[in-house]
Amino acid sequence: MALGPDDIVLSSPPFIHVPLLDRLAPASGAGFKGMSVMPGDIWELEQRGMPPGEIAQRFADHGLAICEVDCTGCWLPAQQRLDPSNEMGKLLRSLTPERVIDTAARIGAPSVTAVEMCNVAVDFDQAVEAFARICDYAAERGVKVHIEFLPFGGIPDLRSAWRIVEAAGRPNGGLTVDSWHMFRSGSTLDQLAVIPGERIHTVQINDAPAKASADLMHETMNGRLLPGDGSFDLAGFIRTLDAIGSTAPISVEVFSDDLVRQPIADAARSWAEAGTAILKQARNPQ
């Protein structure tokens, strides 16, 4: 099921507390056309004996596309040296690119996100080589790879991520552009406007207050707002993506202590309404 920029997608990570199959009906009922998944979602079902083809069929039965697997967190040499004895290090060391890409291929997901969230020192040449390598591995399996930059990570902004993607020169390599990371990193719409639209593989929208929290990690994981409820120029963001020819669907991703306490059907409905309203505002200004 091919999706485009008029379609909205539910981002799964904020709903990690809800079993994957229990997310499907609320997402479909709210009007979402697809959903991202996390590697652990799939591994848990496979460990329980569900074949990958059946997982994919469950999505299709609800009229949903599987949009991406989010994420691999162990694709850079510096990440592979993280301490595996603490919880975060153990998790990220388990998310090897080969394991995550193979998972995407098994369930028919088109792409995989690559992140750096531990603020390790990222050597540019090593990052280019590592990204090219995982793109080549993914290409053999019909999968794309996109870097998601994080302002508190070792690839902190749009410019840094695009330099790696551009230098790697792999046609299946691209970017995830998340509005929170975009605006909180100080990246600009002018910078986005010069990136070829076909290299934007996934888009995520959300909002935030005008003043950033002193703890960006806490804000991104607990204090995001629904699209339209904050200060971000989301209409300009969408119009810029349209202008460069991005064909990626628009995923709504809102990590919020308040929203996570809602029943998933209520949260999904509010997310879908907010995302649809922003698209309408951007493309049909009054």
C-alpha positions in Angstrom: 0.0 0.0 0.0 1.8 3.1 -1.3 1.1 6.2 0.8 1.9 9.8 -0.1 1.9 13.3 1.4 -1.9 13.5 1.7 -1.9 10.5 4.0 -1.4 10.6 7.8 0.4 7.9 9.7 0.4 7.0 13.4 3.8 6.9 15.0 4.0 3.8 17.3 6.8 4.7 19.8 4.6 6.8 22.1 2.3 3.8 22.4 4.9 1.3 23.4 2.7 0.5 26.5 0.0 -0.8 24.1 0.6 -4.2 22.4 1.1 -3.7 18.7 -2.0 -5.6 17.5 -4.1 -3.5 19.9 -3.0 -0.3 18.2 -4.4 -1.3 14.8 -8.2 -0.8 15.2 -7.8 2.5 17.0 -5.4 3.8 14.3 -7.7 2.7 11.5 -10.8 4.0 13.2 -9.2 7.4 13.7 -8.5 7.7 9.9 -4.8 6.9 9.8 -3.6 5.1 6.7 -0.5 3.6 8.1 1.7 3.0 11.2 5.3 2.8 12.1 6.5 -0.1 14.2 9.3 -0.7 16.6 11.6 -3.7 16.2 10.6 -5.0 19.6 6.9 -5.0 18.5 7.7 -7.5 15.8 10.2 -9.6 17.8 7.7 -10.1 20.5 5.0 -11.4 18.1 7.5 -13.6 16.4 8.7 -15.1 19.7 5.0 -15.9 20.4 4.9 -17.8 17.1 3.3 -15.4 14.7 4.9 -15.5 11.3 5.9 -12.2 9.6 3.4 -12.7 6.9 0.6 -12.9 9.4 1.7 -9.7 11.1 1.7 -7.9 7.8 -1.8 -9.4 7.0 -3.2 -8.0 10.3 -2.2 -4.5 9.2 -3.7 -5.1 5.8 -6.9 -6.3 7.3 -7.3 -2.9 9.1 -6.4 -1.0 5.9 -3.1 0.1 7.3 0.3 0.2 5.7 3.5 -0.6 7.7 5.5 2.5 7.1 8.8 2.1 8.8 10.7 0.2 11.5 12.0 2.7 14.1 14.9 2.3 14.8 18.5 1.1 14.6 20.5 2.7 17.3 23.8 0.8 16.8 25.0 1.7 13.3 27.9 4.0 14.2 31.3 2.7 15.5 31.0 4.9 18.6 27.6 3.4 19.4 29.1 -0.1 19.2 31.4 0.9 22.1 28.5 1.9 24.4 28.5 0.3 27.8 26.1 -2.8 27.5 25.7 -3.1 31.2 23.3 -0.2 31.6 19.7 -0.3 30.3 20.0 2.2 27.5 23.3 0.7 26.3 21.9 -2.8 26.3 18.8 -1.7 24.3 20.8 0.3 21.7 23.4 -2.5 21.3 20.5 -4.9 20.5 19.2 -2.6 17.7 21.9 -3.6 15.2 21.3 -2.4 11.6 21.4 -5.9 10.2 18.8 -7.2 12.7 16.5 -4.3 12.3 16.8 -4.2 8.5 16.1 -7.9 8.2 13.0 -7.4 10.4 11.8 -4.7 8.0 12.3 -7.0 5.0 10.4 -9.8 6.7 7.3 -7.8 7.3 7.4 -5.7 4.1 8.2 -2.4 5.7 9.8 0.0 3.2 12.3 1.6 5.5 14.3 1.8 8.7 15.3 4.8 10.8 18.9 5.3 12.0 19.4 7.5 15.1 22.1 8.6 17.4 20.6 9.6 20.7 23.5 9.2 23.2 25.6 12.2 22.2 28.6 10.1 21.3 31.3 11.8 19.3 30.5 11.3 15.6 33.4 11.2 13.2 32.1 12.5 9.9 34.1 10.1 7.6 33.3 7.1 9.8 29.6 8.1 9.8 29.6 8.4 6.0 31.2 5.0 5.7 28.8 3.4 8.2 25.7 4.9 6.6 26.8 3.8 3.1 27.4 0.3 4.4 23.9 -0.1 6.0 22.3 1.5 3.0 24.0 -1.2 0.8 22.9 -3.9 3.1 19.3 -2.6 3.1 19.3 -2.1 -0.7 19.9 -5.8 -1.2 16.6 -6.4 0.8 14.6 -3.7 -0.9 14.7 -1.4 2.1 15.5 2.3 2.5 17.4 3.9 5.4 16.9 7.4 6.8 18.8 9.3 9.5 16.8 11.1 12.1 18.8 13.9 13.6 18.3 14.7 17.3 19.4 18.0 18.9 20.8 16.2 22.0 22.6 13.5 19.9 25.8 13.2 18.0 24.0 14.2 14.7 22.2 17.2 16.1 20.6 19.0 13.2 19.4 18.9 9.6 22.7 20.2 8.2 24.7 17.5 9.9 22.4 14.6 8.9 22.2 15.8 5.3 26.0 16.1 5.0 26.3 12.4 5.9 23.5 11.3 3.6 24.8 13.4 0.7 28.4 12.2 1.1 27.3 8.5 1.3 25.7 8.9 -2.1 23.3 6.0 -1.8 20.0 6.3 -3.6 18.1 4.4 -0.8 19.6 6.7 1.8 17.7 9.7 3.1 16.3 11.6 6.1 13.6 11.5 8.7 12.5 15.1 9.4 10.6 15.5 12.7 9.2 19.0 13.4 10.3 18.9 17.1 13.9 18.0 16.2 13.8 20.4 13.3 12.8 23.5 15.2 14.4 22.6 18.6 17.8 22.0 16.8 17.8 25.5 15.3 17.5 24.0 11.8 15.6 26.3 9.3 13.1 26.0 6.6 15.6 27.5 4.2 17.9 24.6 4.9 15.1 22.2 4.3 14.2 23.9 1.1 17.4 23.0 -0.7 17.2 19.2 0.0 15.8 17.1 -2.8 12.3 16.0 -1.9 13.0 12.4 -2.8 15.6 12.2 0.0 13.0 12.9 2.6 11.8 9.4 3.4 9.7 10.0 6.5 8.1 13.1 8.1 6.9 13.4 11.7 4.8 16.3 13.1 4.2 17.5 16.6 4.4 20.8 18.4 5.9 22.5 21.5 5.8 25.7 23.5 7.8 28.7 22.3 10.3 28.4 25.1 12.4 25.2 25.1 12.8 23.2 28.3 16.2 23.2 29.9 16.2 19.5 29.5 15.6 18.7 25.9 15.6 15.0 26.3 12.8 15.2 28.9 10.8 17.6 26.7 11.0 15.4 23.6 10.0 12.3 25.5 7.4 13.8 27.8 6.3 17.3 26.8 5.4 17.5 23.1 2.1 19.0 22.1 -0.5 18.1 19.5 0.1 19.8 16.1 -1.3 23.2 16.2 -1.2 23.6 20.0 2.3 25.1 20.2 4.6 27.5 18.5 6.1 25.7 15.6 5.6 26.9 12.1 4.0 23.6 11.0 2.2 25.2 8.1 5.5 26.5 6.7 7.1 23.2 7.4 4.5 21.3 5.3 4.6 23.9 2.6 8.4 23.6 2.4 8.1 19.8 2.1 5.5 20.2 -0.7 7.7 22.7 -2.5 10.7 20.4 -2.7 8.5 17.5 -3.9 8.5 15.3 -0.8 6.2 12.4 -1.3 6.5 11.0 2.3 3.3 10.5 4.3 2.9 12.7 7.4 3.3 10.9 10.6 1.9 12.3 13.9 4.3 11.6 16.8 3.5 13.2 20.2 5.4 12.0 23.2 3.4 13.4 26.1 2.7 12.4 29.7 -0.8 13.7 29.3 -1.7 11.9 26.1 -0.2 8.6 27.1 -2.7 8.4 30.0 -5.6 8.6 27.5 -7.2 5.5 26.0 -5.5 4.8 22.8 -8.7 5.3 20.7 -9.1 8.8 22.2 -5.5 9.7 21.7 -5.5 8.4 18.1 -8.6 10.4 17.2 -7.2 13.6 18.6 -3.9 13.0 16.8 -5.6 12.4 13.5 -7.8 15.5 13.9 -4.8 17.7 14.7 -2.7 16.3 11.9 -5.5 16.7 9.3 -6.1 20.2 10.5 -2.5 21.2 10.0 -2.4 19.8 6.5 -5.5 21.7 5.6 -4.2 24.9 7.1 -0.9 24.6 5.2 -2.4 23.7 1.8 -5.6 25.7 1.9 -4.8 29.0 3.7 -7.7 31.3 4.3 
